[in-house]
Amino acid sequence: MVSPHSAVFVFALLLLRFADSAKVLVYSPSISNSHLIMNGRLADTLVKAGHDVTLFIPEYDHANTINGTKTARIVRMNSLSSAFANAFEGWDMFASHTASIWERMDFENALVTMCDAIMVRKSELDVLKKYGFDIAFSEMVDFCGLGVIRYLGITNHIWISTTPILDTVAYNLGVPTPLSYVPVVEENDLGTVMSFLDRALNIKKYVTSILVHHYGTDKTSAVFQRHVSKDFPNVRQISSESSLCFVNSDEFLDIAQPILHKTVFVGGLGIGPAKPLKEPFASLMEKGKKGVILMSLGTIVPSSAISLDIRRGLYAAFADFSDYHFIVKIDKNDGESADLVKSYPNIDLVQWMPQSDILGHPRLAAFIMHGGFNGLLEAAIRGVPVVAVPFFADQFRNARTAEYRGFGIAIQKNKFDGKSVARALEQIITNASYKESALRISKLIRTKPFKAEERFVEWTNFVIENGRLTNLDVVGANFNFIVYHNLDVIALVVVWVLAGTYFVVISCAYLLKLIHDSLYNIGSKAKAE
């Protein structure tokens, strides 16, 4: 029987939990399964911390059906528009090395169309308004979330960068981006050591990113000014007012660069210890005399979209590594691969796998992946060397990050074939430095002070308790490009230097002319005498 004192204590605990609990909104459009998984992990962590969390998922791509969360309340806005999904139709992933400015603007247009489709259904958003959320999270890919959150009347906002901190995020928060050694994140295959031409290209890539960003955010802002009010603020302004920015990266993995006080790394959040594998994967991991090699290019790059010649070459190359067994993830439409591997006993094809748990298996020797940051982060935490074949967006930068940290090799997608992968695998499995670097990073991430979950929860609670953290706002976040980079001061100094140089040159020329004329007159007089 429970004593009266115990009952009072339990009741007090319940009241305390209720008092500390906040109503949290996580805005997570179904852009990709990996983004949904990441945002779902954030939501579950907040629920575990005692908060009332709602995961709002506008359906951008109906093929991405997962919710990502196990415990949060789910609100989906379905049947919006096919604009986002159509943006990828007919896309040839091998057509060019990186996306052009026009392709990136098309992507922005698709996001704007989706945003308009959301705001057309304001009545559904008004239901969310009634929840009375205390704080909201949104990720950086789609700035529409910032406008939706402001429309819902939520002024306390935390930004999520599901990749290494994007240039557009840094731009809006006022984070310095030294382009001499920090490569642009999106559509950029440059490392940290850049030649003169590389640095020039990096600057070009940065300017392109900012121009595309302005194009997209201005059109997104116009959506809210049309549906809500003409004086609705630009979404860039809203983003700069974020209390914090949680970055799905890790200091020991990412390329070192300047950050702000409001930038908090939470890479690895929700990635727990590897669990024991169930069949058939437990048996598959016991195959191979020297170990197992895993290959998965993610959900956005289906194996059936890779040319038959490339797949044939890949499987033939894998067969040559007879001491290793290969687990290759394919999509449901790839019936050709099954025929191609029939004569190769060291290759197994799967349509699904517990990737994180396989990466944690001690017999895994290497991971062939597409450069998605979630996969790269999992490999780093598990201490697995990677061969990365990036296809778009931040994947190029992520692949170069693996090289930068010494535990991976990047292969350009237009050079992706059996021979290039075989050469990379040969280096990975014969050069012990790759495994040593992977284990070093794994140890640093796993043993550093303050776990990702602790940082995330404590900082979130701090923002909930204290409201918007204006103390962390950087004045420079609201400067224009000229003032932020002191271009007006530099221009004035250049003008002064040029004017001074011109004055000195003219003065010297005048003095030389005087000297010449004087000498000439003296010479003329001497001859006359």
Sequence and secondary structure as in RCSB ss.txt:
>XXXX:A:sequence
MVSPHSAVFVFALLLLRFADSAKVLVYSPSISNSHLIMNGRLADTLVKAGHDVTLFIPEYDHANTINGTKTARIV
RMNSLSSAFANAFEGWDMFASHTASIWERMDFENALVTMCDAIMVRKSELDVLKKYGFDIAFSEMVDFCGLGVIR
YLGITNHIWISTTPILDTVAYNLGVPTPLSYVPVVEENDLGTVMSFLDRALNIKKYVTSILVHHYGTDKTSAVFQ
RHVSKDFPNVRQISSESSLCFVNSDEFLDIAQPILHKTVFVGGLGIGPAKPLKEPFASLMEKGKKGVILMSLGTI
VPSSAISLDIRRGLYAAFADFSDYHFIVKIDKNDGESADLVKSYPNIDLVQWMPQSDILGHPRLAAFIMHGGFNG
LLEAAIRGVPVVAVPFFADQFRNARTAEYRGFGIAIQKNKFDGKSVARALEQIITNASYKESALRISKLIRTKPF
KAEERFVEWTNFVIENGRLTNLDVVGANFNFIVYHNLDVIALVVVWVLAGTYFVVISCAYLLKLIHDSLYNIGSK
AKAE
>XXXX:A:secstr
   HHHHHHHHHHHHHHHHH  EEEEE   S HHHHHHHHHHHHHHHHTT EEEEEEE S TT      SSSEEE
EE S  SHHHHTTTT  TTS SS  HHHHHHHHHHHHHHHHHHHHTHHHHHHHHTT  SEEEEESS THHHHHHH
HTT   EEEEESSS  HHHHHHHT    TTTS  STT    SS  HHHHHHHHHHHHHHHHHHHHHHHHHHHHHH
HHT TT   HHHHHHT SEEEESS TTTS      TTEEE TTTT        TTHHHHTT SSSEEEEEE TTT
S GGGS HHHHHHHHHHHHH TTEEEEEE  TT  HHHHHTTT TTEEEES   HHHHHTSTTEEEEEE   HHH
HHHHHHHT  EEE   STTHHHHHHHHHHTTSEEE  GGG SHHHHHHHHHHHHH HHHHHHHHHHHHHHHHSSS
 HHHHHHHHHHHHHHH S GGG  GGGGS HHHHTTHHHHHHHHHHHHHHHHHHHHHHHHHHHHHHHHHHHHHHH
HHH 
